[in-house]
C-alpha cells in the first residue's frame, strides 16, 4: 500500500483556529513574519502546526488550508 500523505497546517496558538493568516502582505518579506487570527484577534510571530489527513478536511471551507486569503496560498 502507498504511504499516507499528511498536510501541515498552521493553527492559532491561543484558540486553535485554522484560519491563521499573515498580518500584512509584507509579513515575512520586508518585515518579520507576523500572523493574525480573525477568530480571537491574536497577532504575533508564533503559530502552532498540526498534521492532518487531506481527506478529513472536506472541500475548501473556511477551516480548510485553502480557506485563507487568495495571496497566501
LOTI-737596 format. One line per field, with one value per residue: residue number from 1; residue in three letters; z, y, x of N, C-alpha, C in turn. Coordinates in Angstrom, 2 decimals. Atoms other than C-alpha are relative to their C-alpha. Example, Ala and Ser with C-alpha at 12.3 -4.5 7.8 and 13.67 -1.06 7.14 Angstrom:
! residues 2
resi (1_2)
resn (ALA_SER)
n.up (0.00_-0.06)
n.north (-1.19_-1.19)
n.east (0.89_-0.82)
ca.up (7.80_7.14)
ca.north (-4.50_-1.06)
ca.east (12.30_13.67)
c.up (0.00_0.73)
c.north (1.20_1.09)
c.east (0.90_-0.77)
END
This chain:
! residues 73
resi (1_2_3_4_5_6_7_8_9_10_11_12_13_14_15_16_17_18_19_20_21_22_23_24_25_26_27_28_29_30_31_32_33_34_35_36_37_38_39_40_41_42_43_44_45_46_47_48_49_50_51_52_53_54_55_56_57_58_59_60_61_62_63_64_65_66_67_68_69_70_71_72_73)
resn (UNK_UNK_UNK_UNK_UNK_UNK_UNK_UNK_UNK_UNK_UNK_UNK_UNK_UNK_UNK_UNK_UNK_UNK_UNK_UNK_UNK_UNK_UNK_UNK_UNK_UNK_UNK_UNK_UNK_UNK_UNK_UNK_UNK_UNK_UNK_UNK_UNK_UNK_UNK_UNK_UNK_UNK_UNK_UNK_UNK_UNK_UNK_UNK_UNK_UNK_UNK_UNK_UNK_UNK_UNK_UNK_UNK_UNK_UNK_UNK_UNK_UNK_UNK_UNK_UNK_UNK_UNK_UNK_UNK_UNK_UNK_UNK_UNK)
n.up (0.00_0.04_-1.25_-0.20_0.11_-1.04_0.26_-1.19_-0.05_-1.08_-0.84_-0.98_-1.28_-1.07_0.07_0.80_1.29_1.21_0.88_-0.19_1.24_-0.18_-0.47_1.11_1.20_-0.15_-1.10_0.43_1.18_-0.41_-1.46_-0.59_0.21_-1.05_0.34_-0.58_-0.09_0.02_-0.98_-1.36_0.03_-0.24_0.99_-0.47_0.86_-0.36_0.41_-0.17_1.27_-0.15_1.21_0.24_1.19_0.91_0.16_-1.14_0.11_0.77_1.21_0.13_-0.92_-0.65_-0.86_0.78_0.23_1.13_-0.37_-0.30_1.08_1.28_0.15_-0.97_0.35)
n.north (-1.19_-1.26_-0.75_-1.04_-1.37_-0.90_-1.42_-0.80_-1.21_-0.95_-0.27_-1.07_0.53_-0.39_0.64_1.22_-0.20_0.26_-1.17_-0.89_-0.63_-0.99_-1.28_-0.95_0.57_-0.11_0.88_1.03_-0.43_-1.21_-0.10_1.35_0.70_-0.21_0.69_-0.56_0.91_-0.76_0.54_-0.48_-1.27_0.19_-0.55_0.25_0.81_1.41_0.76_1.44_0.72_1.34_0.81_0.49_0.80_-0.84_0.51_-0.46_-1.43_-0.38_-0.77_-1.43_-0.87_-1.00_0.64_0.76_-0.76_-0.88_-0.92_-1.32_-0.98_0.48_-0.23_0.75_1.41)
n.east (0.84_-0.73_-0.16_1.02_-0.51_0.48_-0.24_-0.26_0.82_-0.27_1.16_-0.17_-0.46_0.91_1.32_-0.05_0.65_-0.79_0.13_-1.14_-0.45_-1.07_0.52_-0.07_-0.62_-1.45_-0.41_-0.93_-0.74_-0.72_0.08_0.08_1.26_1.00_1.24_1.22_1.15_1.25_0.95_-0.23_-0.72_-1.44_-0.94_-1.35_-0.87_0.06_1.18_-0.10_0.03_0.54_0.07_1.36_0.24_0.79_1.37_0.79_0.24_1.18_-0.27_-0.18_0.72_-0.84_-0.97_-0.95_-1.22_0.22_1.05_-0.55_-0.02_-0.49_-1.43_-0.79_-0.05)
ca.up (0.00_-0.53_2.19_3.67_2.80_5.66_5.29_7.77_8.83_10.85_13.81_16.25_19.49_21.53_20.25_17.89_14.84_11.41_9.95_10.76_8.11_7.57_9.30_6.17_2.62_3.73_6.64_6.20_3.24_4.23_7.89_10.36_9.90_11.91_11.97_12.68_13.87_12.85_15.40_18.62_17.49_18.20_16.43_16.74_15.31_16.94_15.49_16.12_13.44_13.11_10.62_9.08_6.57_3.49_3.31_6.74_5.57_3.22_0.36_0.68_3.62_5.85_8.08_5.23_4.37_1.21_3.16_3.74_1.57_-2.08_-1.87_0.99_-0.91)
ca.north (0.00_3.61_5.89_8.16_11.81_14.28_18.04_20.50_23.32_26.45_26.98_29.84_29.26_30.91_29.45_26.64_28.12_27.00_30.44_31.91_34.40_36.75_40.11_42.01_41.37_42.35_39.89_37.63_39.58_43.15_42.76_39.85_37.21_38.13_36.09_37.20_35.12_36.60_34.38_35.54_38.57_37.04_38.85_37.63_35.62_32.27_29.66_26.02_23.39_20.18_17.31_16.43_13.89_15.80_13.53_14.83_18.45_18.37_20.81_24.33_25.64_28.42_25.92_24.25_25.19_26.84_28.90_31.84_34.84_34.26_35.67_33.39_30.11)
ca.east (0.00_1.05_2.21_-0.48_0.07_-0.21_-0.54_0.89_-1.43_-0.75_-3.06_-3.56_-1.60_-4.38_-7.66_-6.55_-8.29_-7.09_-7.90_-4.48_-3.33_-0.43_-0.88_0.18_1.36_4.87_4.95_7.97_9.26_10.17_9.25_9.41_6.72_3.61_0.38_-3.19_-6.17_-9.55_-11.32_-9.63_-7.61_-4.17_-1.33_2.25_5.15_4.28_1.92_1.16_1.50_-0.51_-0.50_-3.86_-5.07_-6.35_-9.42_-10.52_-10.59_-13.52_-13.77_-12.47_-14.49_-13.24_-11.39_-9.56_-5.98_-7.30_-9.83_-7.48_-6.79_-6.01_-2.46_-1.37_-1.55)
c.up (0.00_1.36_0.10_-0.05_1.10_-0.41_1.31_-0.09_1.16_0.79_1.00_1.33_1.16_-0.04_-0.83_-1.36_-1.15_-0.95_0.15_-1.36_0.30_0.36_-1.09_-1.20_0.08_1.07_-0.52_-1.22_0.36_1.51_0.58_-0.20_1.21_-0.50_0.73_-0.02_0.03_1.04_1.40_0.05_0.28_-1.14_0.56_-0.91_0.23_-0.53_0.31_-1.36_0.28_-1.34_-0.12_-1.27_-0.93_-0.16_1.15_-0.13_-0.72_-1.17_0.15_0.90_0.70_0.91_-0.76_-0.25_-1.16_0.34_0.29_-1.18_-1.23_-0.11_0.92_-0.36_-0.53)
c.north (1.25_0.67_1.08_1.37_0.84_1.42_0.69_1.27_0.88_0.20_1.10_-0.60_0.32_-0.81_-1.28_0.09_-0.32_1.19_1.00_0.56_1.00_1.35_1.06_-0.68_0.03_-0.92_-1.14_0.36_1.22_0.15_-1.42_-0.62_0.19_-0.61_0.63_-1.05_0.83_-0.49_0.57_1.31_-0.12_0.60_-0.21_-0.95_-1.51_-0.63_-1.47_-0.66_-1.41_-0.72_-0.54_-0.83_0.83_-0.48_0.44_1.46_0.37_0.89_1.49_0.91_0.95_-0.62_-0.87_0.83_0.97_1.08_1.41_0.94_-0.57_0.10_-0.83_-1.47_-0.40)
c.east (0.88_0.06_-1.08_0.66_-0.63_0.34_0.28_-0.84_0.44_-1.28_0.35_0.45_-0.94_-1.29_-0.02_-0.66_0.95_0.00_1.13_0.45_1.10_-0.60_0.06_0.66_1.52_0.55_0.87_0.81_0.83_0.07_0.00_-1.39_-0.91_-1.31_-1.16_-1.10_-1.28_-1.02_0.20_0.77_1.50_0.81_1.39_0.76_-0.12_-1.29_0.24_-0.04_-0.50_0.06_-1.41_-0.03_-0.89_-1.44_-0.90_-0.42_-1.27_0.41_-0.01_-0.80_0.94_1.05_0.98_1.25_-0.13_-1.02_0.47_-0.07_0.67_1.52_0.86_0.13_1.33)
END
